Amino acid sequence: MTPPVVVHPPSSSGGRRVTAHAEILGLAHSREDVVEFLRRAGLPPEHIKLDDENLIEWRGGGSDVWE
């Protein structure tokens, strides 16, 4: 099963698109941006675990790849 949140591969202009259930949340330039997008989408900060494979699928590199 695909996790509800997808962080897409880095774009050529910088940043990574973040989607939740196919809805675009924004263009992240850091791990902190991903956390903020998920917080704004209603996920409590204490439930946001960037390494949780059941929550987030990182495409084109892990949470340390931004370019």
C-alpha angles and dihedrals in degrees: 000000000000116000114247093241123059125189104199127215118284113277122232089248093050135266133063126258113237121206134180117197087346092304115123111239097180148281111295124205096180144015088263090060090054091051091049093050091051091047090052089049088059104263111136111242092237089061095051109102111167091200094053104116090195090060106033134033112199110205122193095014140344131278091290095060116088104147 
